[in-house]
Amino acid sequence: MQPELDVVIVGAGFGGMGAAIELKRQGLDNIAILEREDDLGGTWHVNHYPGLAVDIASVTYSYSFEPNPYWSRLFAPGAELKRYAHHVADKYDLKRHMEFGTLVEAASWDPDDQLWRVRTGDGSERTARYLVTATGFLSQPHVPEFPGIKNFTGTILHTAAWKDGFDFTGKKVAVIGTGATAVQLIPEIAARADSLTVFQRTAIWVVPKIDFAIPAVVQQLFRRIPLTQRAARLVNSSLLELLMVFGVLHFKQVKPGNRLAARLAKAHLRSQIDDPELRRELTPDYDFGCKRPTFSNTYFASFAKPNVTLETSGIARLEADAILAADGTRTEIDTLVLATGFNLWDVNFPAFDIVGRDGRNLGKFWRENRFQAYEGVTVPKFPNLLSLNSPYSYSGLSYFTTIEGQMKHIARLFGELRRRGQHTFEVTEAANDAFLDEVTDRLQSSVFYNGDCSTSRSYYFNQHGEATLLRPASTLRTLREMNSFPLRDYEFS
């Protein structure tokens, strides 16, 4: 049987678009990009809360082959990332492949016809030779079942389902969560609300944000002489690389570097908060890097305002017009903001049901046999599947490092398919096992296993206590390995 499509890509964010660009370069044009939302952009479409911006400098947080010289700031606001996504989709002719409002529920490998059968929420089925999952790492919002939350009669906002134009002026607000999203949002609310209570379970490491508007003359320089923007990207990427490689991945060998980053964050906190008890509550009790740190010049300063209170005792229950803290403190509120993050390991790996050869269910396999993926892309017994948001796939601090590494892997893999005149690939068990052993061994030097991460509640760790999200390698090493993996690691047919 001939499939209807060459490729089904699930997800129209930057990962899915990167895969589509590379596959089109490889001569595959019969592509469907299925997206559950009503527009492209992934994270940058779903999230549009006040204060949203990149937390990696814009010159790095973009495709290296498609630089944007017109970023307004070093850390561009979210709306500019959304416009950049549309620019990429237009330039590389991706929009004609996209279908919005299409929820993929399941996919299964048909061994007889050697194709994937992809079922969507409307009950229809598509067949494709290749399946690419690009559903993102942060695509399934986490909404804890707080006791009494159904009794609350005020407004509830989740950061991933924001109500545009909502006015906090005169409101009594509670924010639950102090992750990277909350760090951006809390200063915006604090500037407007009558009162703001922040419920913190885990403190976050925050370092100064060297942000500024990019002058028009610099934008024109980037446009006219692209080499200057590539140089800026190289400098910024190198600084991020030092933070990731030496501060996180090689914690055992370079502990002073990690300690220096922590001291910088503590000095930043001390410069904005005079109250020693408040500083203590805002200081993480785990090592720097156990949980993704973030950048802000206004987050700590918000807690020095008279209308802002930090609550760290936990939540006992919600009432119709209040939150009762675990220490008995009752806080009257009319607006509840959930900055409670995303569920990675329970429902996001994978984001829908995938069944491969011999009936192997991907989610069940990962949970029962360790989370694993060869080069963070492919899994044994899942022929013709490219899983872009997989264990050990995230490289560096900019997601575009991951995307472009995977594009190189796709180019090498499909180039070999074309050379052989074949259509099916599957990574071998031996290659997968060897890669898993290698990355597990490399991670033993990281802060995750040599530092104190016991209280971090970090999404880097899965439910088994393994740090299986990050690929333990430098950017240069990752890109080199993705472009030169042994072709014998795959079986072709």
N, C-alpha and C positions, 0 to 999 in steps of 0.2 A: 504494500500500500504506500502510495506517495502522500506525505503529510501536506496539510494545507499551507503550512508556513515553514520557512527555514528555521526561524528562531522565535520563541516567546520570551520576552524580557518582562519580569514582574517588578515594576517600580520605575517611575519617571523622574527620579532625583538625579543627582550628579553621577552616582554609581551606574545607574541604568543607562544614562545618556553616554557615559564614557564607554561602556560595553558596546552600545549600539554604534558609536563612531568607529570603534575598532573592527567590529564585525562587518560593517559596510566597507571598510578598507580591505577586508579579506574577501570581498566579492559577494557577501550575503546581503541581499536587499529586501527579501520577502520576510520582513520582521514586523511583529506586533509588540508594542510596548504597552502593557496593561497596567493601569494606575487606578487605585481605589478612590483617590481624591478627585476633585473637579478641575485640577490644573496640575501642571508640572512643577518641579522644584523641590519635591520631597520635604525635608526639614524646613526649608526656607519658604515653602508654601503653607505648611501646617502651622508653623509658629509665626505669630505676628503680634506678640504682646509688647507693651511699651518697654523701650530700652533694649530691644533685641538688636544684637550686633554680633559679628564674628569675634571669637576669642583667640583667633590666630590672625596675624597681620594679613591684610587682603592680598598683598603681593605674593604671598605663599598659598593662601587659601583660594586657589583657582587653578585651572589647567595650565601647565607650563607651556603647552603648545597653543593656547588661546588666551594670552594675557589681556587684561582689561586696563588700559592706561587711565581710565576715567574714575577710579575709586575716589570718593570725596574725602575719605579719611583713611588713616593707616589701618584702623579697625572699622571697616565699613558697616553701616547699619543694614539690618536684614533685608529691607526693601531693595537695596542695591544688589544683593545676592540673587533675589528673585528676578530682577531685570537681567542680570548676567545669565541666569539659567535660560531665559527666553532667547537671549542673544545667541547662546550656544545652539539651542534647538533650531533656531532659524538658519544659522549659518551652515550647520551640518545636515540640514534637511531631515530633521527628526520628527517634526510635528505630524507629518502625514502617517507616521507609524503608530501614533499614540491614540489610545482609547481610554477616556476618563470615566470615572464612576464605575469601574469594572473591578470587582473584588474577586481575586483568585482564592478559591477555597481548597483545592487539592490538585495534585498532579501525580500521575503514575506512569511508569515506564512500561511500554508494551513490547515484550521481547520478541513476539512474532513479527510485528511490523517494524520493529526497531525505531520507535518514535515515542515521544511524550504525549500523553493525553492530559490536557489541562482543563479542569472544570471551574467555571466561574459561578458567582452568586445567583445569576439569573437562570441557572440550570443548563446552560449551553456548554459545549465542549469544543476545544480547539486542539488540533494535532500539530506537532512541530518536531523537527529533527533534533533541535537543541533547546534546552531550557536554561535560562539565566535568572537567578533570584537576586534582585537588587533592592530588597525591601528595607535596607538600612538597619543600623544597630539600634537606633532610637525611634522606633516606629509604633510601639505598642504602649500607650500611656498607662502608667500605674496609678490606680485610684484605690488607696487602702480603705478597708471597711471600718472606718472609725465608729465606735459605739455611738449611736444616736444621730448619725449624720442625716438619716432620713427625717428626723424631727426638726432639723434646722429650717427655719422659714425665710431666711434671708437669701441673698444672691450667692451662688457658688460658681466660681470660675476656675477652670483648669488651664494651665499655661499652654497646653496643646490644643485647646478648643476655645480660643479667646473671643470675647465679644468686643469687636472693634468699636471705639468711641465711648467705651464705658468710662464714666467720670467718677473718680474717687473723692472729689471735693466734698467735704463734710461727712464722709463715711467713717464708720468704725470698722476697721479691717483686721483680719487675721491672715497671715501667710503661713502655711505649713510647708516646711522644707527650706534648706539653705544650700542647695547645690548651685551649679553654674547658672542655671536659669534664674533662680531666686536672687543671685548676686546682681544680675542685671536689672531685675524687676523691682526689688525692694526700694532702691533709691527713688525710683519714679513714683511709687505709691507714697513713700514717706514725705515727698514734697507736696502732696495734695491732701492726703487723708487727715481727718481730725485726730484719729488715733490709729496706730499700727502696732499690733503684737505679732512678733515673729516666733513661731514655735520651731525650735531647733533640736533635732535629734543628734546630728553629727556636725561638728564645726568643720569648716572648709579652709584650706590654705589659700590665701589671696595675696598676690604680689602686685606691686604698682603697675599701672597700665600706661605705657608711654604712647599716648595717642595724640594725634593732632590732625588738623585739616591739611589735605595735600593741595598746595597752591596750584592754580591753573597753569602757571609756567612749568611746574614739574610734570603735570599731566601731559602738556604738550611735548615736553622733552621725552617722556615715555612713549608717546605716540610716534614722534619723528625718529627717535633713535632707540628702538626696542632693546638694544644691548644694555642701556642704562636701567631699564626695569628688570632685566634678567640679573643684573648685578645686585639690585636691591633685593630680589628674591633670594639670591645666593647668600647674602649676608644674613637675612632674617632666618632662612632655613638652617644655616649653620648654628645660629644661636639656639634655635629650638632643638637642634640635634644634640648640642652639648647638654641641654637640660634633660632630654630624654635618655640619651645613651649613658652619660656619666652620672646623672642624678637618680635615674630610675633603674635602668637595665644593668649597670655595673656598680650598684650600690656597695657590694661587698668589697670591691677593689678601691672605690673612690668615695668612701663615706664622707670625707671633708666637704666634697662638692655638694652632697645632699644636705649636710648640716648648714652650709653657707646659704643655700636657698631657703631653708627654714628660718635662719636668722634674719634674712631679708624680709620675709613675710612678717615675722614678729616685730621687726623695727617699723614696718609699714603700719601695723596695728597700733603700736605704741605711739606713733606720731599723730594718730587720729582719735584715740580713746584714752582719756586721762584716768578713768575709774579702773583701779587694778582688778577688782572683782569682775567687772564686765569684760576686761581683757582676758582674764582667765577663762571665762565661759566661751569666748570667741576663739580661743586658741585650741587647735586640734591636739588630741592626745595620742596621735599616731604619726608615723614618719611621713615626711614630705614625699609625695609621689604614690603613696598607697591608693589614693583617690585622686582623680584628675584635678590638679590645681587650676585656679583661674586668675584673671586679671581684673582689677577694678580700682579706681581712685575715689569712689563715692560710697562703696558698700559699708565699710567700717564707720565712716563719718555719719551715716544714717542713724546709727545706734546712739550717737551723741545728741541727737535731737530730742527735745522734751516730749514729743508726741509718739516716740518709738520705744517699745519695750521688748526685751528678749526674754523668752520663756524656755527653760531647758529641762523642766521636770517631767515632761511628757504630757500626753493627752489622756484624760480619764474618759471623757465623753462630751458629746455636743448636746446642747439644749436648743430650744426654739430660737433663742436670741443670744446665745453665749457659748463659750467653750470653757469647760471645767478642766483645769490642769491637774496633773497627778498629785501635786502638793496642796490641792484644795483651792487654789486661786481661781476665781470666777471672772472671766473677761467678757463683757458684753460686746457683741459685734453685730453688724448687719450685712457684712460681706466676707465671704470665705474664699481665699485664693489657694488652690492646690498646686504647689510647685513640687510635686511628689515624684517627678521623674518618669522613667520608663521601665518596663519589665523586659529585661533582656533574656534571661536564661530559662524562664518558665514557658513563655509563649512566643519568643522572638527567634529562637533557633530550632527549626525554621519558623517563619511567620505563618505558614500554612502547611497542610499535610502533604508530605512528599514520600512516595513509595517507589523504590528502585527495583533492581533485579532481585529475583528470589524472594520477593515480598518484603524486603528490608525497608522498614519505616525509619526515615532519617532522624526525626525527633526522638523516637524510642532508642535508636542505635546510639545517638549521642549521650543520652541520659543514662543508659545502662552500660556503655562501654567507653566512657570518657569522651569529652568533646574533642574532635579532631578533624582536620582537613589538610590534605596535601598542599603545601604552599599556600594554605588558606583559601583554596579555590575548589578543589575536587575531592570526592570521597569514593572509596571502593564500593562497587555494586550499584553505583549511580551513573550509568553511561550517559555521556552527552549532557551532563549537568555541570554548570558553572555556578557555584554558590559564592557570591561576592561578599556577603556579610556572614563570615564563617569563623570558627575558632582559629586563632593565631593568624588572622588576616590583617588586623589593624597595624599599620606601620607608621612610626613617627607620630607627630602631634597634629599634622594637617591631614585631613581625610583624603586630600588629593594625592598624597604620596601613595596611599593604599590603592586608590583608583588607577593611577598610572602604572603602578607595578602590575596590577591585574590585567591591564590592557596589554602590557608586554607579554605576559603569560599567554593570553588569548592569541596574540599574533604568532608566537612561536608554535603553539599547539595547532592552530588552524593552518599555518603554513606547512606543517608536516602532514596534516590530513590531505591537503591539496597535492603535495608532492607525491604522496602514496596513491592518490586517487581513491581514497576511502572516506567513510562518512561517520564512523563511530569510534569514540575514544573512551577509555576507562582507565583510571589510575590503578596500578597494581597494589595488592595488599602489602607487599614487601616495601615498596617505595613509601607508602603512607605510614607504615610502622616506623621506618627509618627516620622520616621527617618528624614524627611525633616524639621519638626518642631524642632527636637532636634539639628540638625547641624546648622540650622539658629540661634537658641538661643545661641549655643556655640560660634558662630562667632561674636556675639555682643561685646565680649571682645577683639577682634583682632585689629591689626593695621588697617585693612581694613575699619572698621567702627568707630574706636575711634581715629585713627590717621588722618593725613592730606595726603590723597592719590589723591587729585583732579587733580594734574598735572602729575601723574605718567605714565599714558597711559599703564597700566600694563595688561598683558594677563591674570592675575588672575581674572580680572573683565570681565563679559560678556556685551553684548550690552545693557542690562537693568541696568547696574551699580551694579550688584550683584557679590560678590566674591564667585563663586560656583565651583572653581576648587579643592581647598584643603580640605581635611578632617580635621576638627578641633579637633584633638586628638593626644596624644603622640603615638610613635611607639608601646610601650607595650600595651597601651589601644586598639589601632587599631587591633593588632594581636590577642589580647584576644577576642575582640568583633567578629572578623571574624571567630574565632574558636568556638564561643559559642552563636551565634545569635539564637533566639527562632525558632525552626523548625515550629511552628504554624504560623510563618509569611509567610509561603508558602502554596499554595494549590497543592496537588499531585493528579495525575490521570493516 
